[in-house]
Amino acid sequence: MSLGQRVSSDHQLARLLQIGVVLEEVVESRAAHHLDSLPAEQREAIDEEVEELLAEAAAESADHRERLEALVDDLDAETVEYEEINQLVDARYGPPEDTDGVLYDQLANEETAYKFYDDLIAAIEASDATFAIDRDRLLETLYDIREEERDGVQEVTEIMEHRA
């Protein structure tokens, strides 16, 4: 999705919000499984700061997913169940090799989510379409989520810089 693209219908908006739901499900699943997927010796090397980061990321993604699902519900569209995405993520992605891999993966997830929401907001703002849901509520929800993703990028970056 590019910044030049406009969201012109409820159907298109629902599909884009559903992409956000799936993105959050992937981030939630990966963050929740990172520690368990590391080899035992690597798991012991993970400190409290990284454990807390991953737990917060999983909880934040679950919250984002629920907020997006509420918007999708208001558009009378359906979303993919978390468990279905979780199984696909488990089958598709192997465990990270070490703590650095966990942090790089989390950084990539946060940056991807931030960019997605930034582009989605721009596409909605560029549109003059009327949606079945309140535009202010929609944008406020997306602004909040984008801000939290930006904060996540900064938090992971600070942890990585502290370790360097």
TORKOL-4160 file (C-alpha; in steps of 0.2 Angstrom, whole numbers, padded with zeros to 4 digits, m for minus):
164
<pt num="1" X="0000" Y="0000" Z="0000"/>
<pt num="2" X="0007" Y="0017" Z="m0005"/>
<pt num="3" X="0004" Y="0034" Z="0002"/>
<pt num="4" X="m0004" Y="0039" Z="m0014"/>
<pt num="5" X="m0017" Y="0026" Z="m0013"/>
<pt num="6" X="m0034" Y="0032" Z="m0006"/>
<pt num="7" X="m0046" Y="0021" Z="0004"/>
<pt num="8" X="m0062" Y="0023" Z="m0006"/>
<pt num="9" X="m0075" Y="0011" Z="0001"/>
<pt num="10" X="m0080" Y="0002" Z="0017"/>
<pt num="11" X="m0075" Y="m0015" Z="0009"/>
<pt num="12" X="m0057" Y="m0008" Z="0005"/>
<pt num="13" X="m0056" Y="m0001" Z="0023"/>
<pt num="14" X="m0062" Y="m0018" Z="0030"/>
<pt num="15" X="m0049" Y="m0027" Z="0020"/>
<pt num="16" X="m0035" Y="m0015" Z="0026"/>
<pt num="17" X="m0040" Y="m0016" Z="0044"/>
<pt num="18" X="m0040" Y="m0035" Z="0042"/>
<pt num="19" X="m0022" Y="m0034" Z="0036"/>
<pt num="20" X="m0019" Y="m0025" Z="0052"/>
<pt num="21" X="m0027" Y="m0038" Z="0062"/>
<pt num="22" X="m0017" Y="m0052" Z="0054"/>
<pt num="23" X="m0001" Y="m0041" Z="0056"/>
<pt num="24" X="m0005" Y="m0039" Z="0075"/>
<pt num="25" X="m0008" Y="m0058" Z="0076"/>
<pt num="26" X="0009" Y="m0062" Z="0068"/>
<pt num="27" X="0018" Y="m0050" Z="0080"/>
<pt num="28" X="0008" Y="m0057" Z="0095"/>
<pt num="29" X="0012" Y="m0075" Z="0091"/>
<pt num="30" X="0030" Y="m0072" Z="0087"/>
<pt num="31" X="0033" Y="m0062" Z="0103"/>
<pt num="32" X="0024" Y="m0075" Z="0114"/>
<pt num="33" X="0034" Y="m0089" Z="0106"/>
<pt num="34" X="0052" Y="m0082" Z="0105"/>
<pt num="35" X="0057" Y="m0087" Z="0123"/>
<pt num="36" X="0050" Y="m0104" Z="0122"/>
<pt num="37" X="0058" Y="m0107" Z="0105"/>
<pt num="38" X="0076" Y="m0103" Z="0110"/>
<pt num="39" X="0088" Y="m0117" Z="0115"/>
<pt num="40" X="0090" Y="m0119" Z="0134"/>
<pt num="41" X="0107" Y="m0111" Z="0135"/>
<pt num="42" X="0101" Y="m0096" Z="0125"/>
<pt num="43" X="0085" Y="m0095" Z="0135"/>
<pt num="44" X="0095" Y="m0094" Z="0151"/>
<pt num="45" X="0105" Y="m0079" Z="0144"/>
<pt num="46" X="0089" Y="m0069" Z="0141"/>
<pt num="47" X="0088" Y="m0056" Z="0154"/>
<pt num="48" X="0073" Y="m0048" Z="0162"/>
<pt num="49" X="0073" Y="m0033" Z="0151"/>
<pt num="50" X="0071" Y="m0044" Z="0135"/>
<pt num="51" X="0058" Y="m0055" Z="0144"/>
<pt num="52" X="0048" Y="m0040" Z="0149"/>
<pt num="53" X="0049" Y="m0032" Z="0131"/>
<pt num="54" X="0042" Y="m0048" Z="0123"/>
<pt num="55" X="0028" Y="m0050" Z="0136"/>
<pt num="56" X="0023" Y="m0031" Z="0133"/>
<pt num="57" X="0024" Y="m0033" Z="0114"/>
<pt num="58" X="0013" Y="m0048" Z="0115"/>
<pt num="59" X="0000" Y="m0040" Z="0126"/>
<pt num="60" X="0001" Y="m0024" Z="0116"/>
<pt num="61" X="m0002" Y="m0033" Z="0099"/>
<pt num="62" X="m0017" Y="m0042" Z="0107"/>
<pt num="63" X="m0024" Y="m0025" Z="0112"/>
<pt num="64" X="m0021" Y="m0018" Z="0095"/>
<pt num="65" X="m0029" Y="m0034" Z="0087"/>
<pt num="66" X="m0045" Y="m0032" Z="0098"/>
<pt num="67" X="m0046" Y="m0013" Z="0094"/>
<pt num="68" X="m0045" Y="m0017" Z="0075"/>
<pt num="69" X="m0057" Y="m0031" Z="0076"/>
<pt num="70" X="m0070" Y="m0019" Z="0084"/>
<pt num="71" X="m0068" Y="m0008" Z="0069"/>
<pt num="72" X="m0070" Y="m0022" Z="0057"/>
<pt num="73" X="m0085" Y="m0028" Z="0067"/>
<pt num="74" X="m0093" Y="m0011" Z="0065"/>
<pt num="75" X="m0090" Y="m0013" Z="0046"/>
<pt num="76" X="m0099" Y="m0030" Z="0047"/>
<pt num="77" X="m0084" Y="m0039" Z="0041"/>
<pt num="78" X="m0075" Y="m0055" Z="0048"/>
<pt num="79" X="m0058" Y="m0057" Z="0054"/>
<pt num="80" X="m0046" Y="m0072" Z="0054"/>
<pt num="81" X="m0045" Y="m0081" Z="0071"/>
<pt num="82" X="m0029" Y="m0079" Z="0081"/>
<pt num="83" X="m0027" Y="m0098" Z="0083"/>
<pt num="84" X="m0027" Y="m0100" Z="0064"/>
<pt num="85" X="m0014" Y="m0087" Z="0062"/>
<pt num="86" X="m0004" Y="m0093" Z="0077"/>
<pt num="87" X="m0003" Y="m0111" Z="0068"/>
<pt num="88" X="0003" Y="m0103" Z="0052"/>
<pt num="89" X="0016" Y="m0093" Z="0061"/>
<pt num="90" X="0022" Y="m0108" Z="0070"/>
<pt num="91" X="0023" Y="m0118" Z="0054"/>
<pt num="92" X="0032" Y="m0104" Z="0044"/>
<pt num="93" X="0045" Y="m0096" Z="0055"/>
<pt num="94" X="0059" Y="m0106" Z="0064"/>
<pt num="95" X="0065" Y="m0101" Z="0081"/>
<pt num="96" X="0078" Y="m0087" Z="0082"/>
<pt num="97" X="0096" Y="m0092" Z="0084"/>
<pt num="98" X="0100" Y="m0081" Z="0099"/>
<pt num="99" X="0095" Y="m0066" Z="0109"/>
<pt num="100" X="0101" Y="m0054" Z="0096"/>
<pt num="101" X="0090" Y="m0063" Z="0083"/>
<pt num="102" X="0075" Y="m0061" Z="0095"/>
<pt num="103" X="0078" Y="m0042" Z="0096"/>
<pt num="104" X="0081" Y="m0040" Z="0078"/>
<pt num="105" X="0065" Y="m0049" Z="0074"/>
<pt num="106" X="0055" Y="m0039" Z="0087"/>
<pt num="107" X="0062" Y="m0023" Z="0079"/>
<pt num="108" X="0057" Y="m0028" Z="0062"/>
<pt num="109" X="0040" Y="m0032" Z="0068"/>
<pt num="110" X="0038" Y="m0015" Z="0077"/>
<pt num="111" X="0045" Y="m0006" Z="0062"/>
<pt num="112" X="0033" Y="m0015" Z="0049"/>
<pt num="113" X="0018" Y="m0012" Z="0060"/>
<pt num="114" X="0022" Y="0007" Z="0062"/>
<pt num="115" X="0025" Y="0009" Z="0043"/>
<pt num="116" X="0008" Y="0000" Z="0040"/>
<pt num="117" X="m0002" Y="0011" Z="0051"/>
<pt num="118" X="0007" Y="0026" Z="0045"/>
<pt num="119" X="0003" Y="0022" Z="0027"/>
<pt num="120" X="m0015" Y="0017" Z="0032"/>
<pt num="121" X="m0018" Y="0034" Z="0041"/>
<pt num="122" X="m0011" Y="0043" Z="0026"/>
<pt num="123" X="m0023" Y="0034" Z="0014"/>
<pt num="124" X="m0038" Y="0037" Z="0024"/>
<pt num="125" X="m0034" Y="0055" Z="0027"/>
<pt num="126" X="m0031" Y="0057" Z="0008"/>
<pt num="127" X="m0049" Y="0050" Z="0005"/>
<pt num="128" X="m0065" Y="0060" Z="0005"/>
<pt num="129" X="m0075" Y="0044" Z="0006"/>
<pt num="130" X="m0089" Y="0042" Z="0019"/>
<pt num="131" X="m0087" Y="0026" Z="0029"/>
<pt num="132" X="m0100" Y="0016" Z="0039"/>
<pt num="133" X="m0089" Y="0020" Z="0055"/>
<pt num="134" X="m0085" Y="0036" Z="0063"/>
<pt num="135" X="m0070" Y="0044" Z="0054"/>
<pt num="136" X="m0063" Y="0052" Z="0069"/>
<pt num="137" X="m0065" Y="0036" Z="0080"/>
<pt num="138" X="m0056" Y="0027" Z="0066"/>
<pt num="139" X="m0042" Y="0039" Z="0064"/>
<pt num="140" X="m0040" Y="0041" Z="0083"/>
<pt num="141" X="m0038" Y="0022" Z="0085"/>
<pt num="142" X="m0025" Y="0021" Z="0071"/>
<pt num="143" X="m0016" Y="0036" Z="0078"/>
<pt num="144" X="m0015" Y="0028" Z="0095"/>
<pt num="145" X="m0009" Y="0011" Z="0088"/>
<pt num="146" X="0004" Y="0020" Z="0077"/>
<pt num="147" X="0011" Y="0029" Z="0092"/>
<pt num="148" X="0012" Y="0013" Z="0102"/>
<pt num="149" X="0021" Y="0005" Z="0088"/>
<pt num="150" X="0033" Y="0020" Z="0087"/>
<pt num="151" X="0037" Y="0018" Z="0105"/>
<pt num="152" X="0040" Y="0000" Z="0103"/>
<pt num="153" X="0053" Y="0003" Z="0089"/>
<pt num="154" X="0062" Y="0016" Z="0101"/>
<pt num="155" X="0061" Y="0003" Z="0116"/>
<pt num="156" X="0069" Y="m0011" Z="0106"/>
<pt num="157" X="0082" Y="0001" Z="0098"/>
<pt num="158" X="0087" Y="0007" Z="0116"/>
<pt num="159" X="0089" Y="m0011" Z="0122"/>
<pt num="160" X="0100" Y="m0015" Z="0107"/>
<pt num="161" X="0110" Y="0000" Z="0109"/>
<pt num="162" X="0112" Y="m0003" Z="0128"/>
<pt num="163" X="0119" Y="m0021" Z="0123"/>
<pt num="164" X="0131" Y="m0015" Z="0110"/>
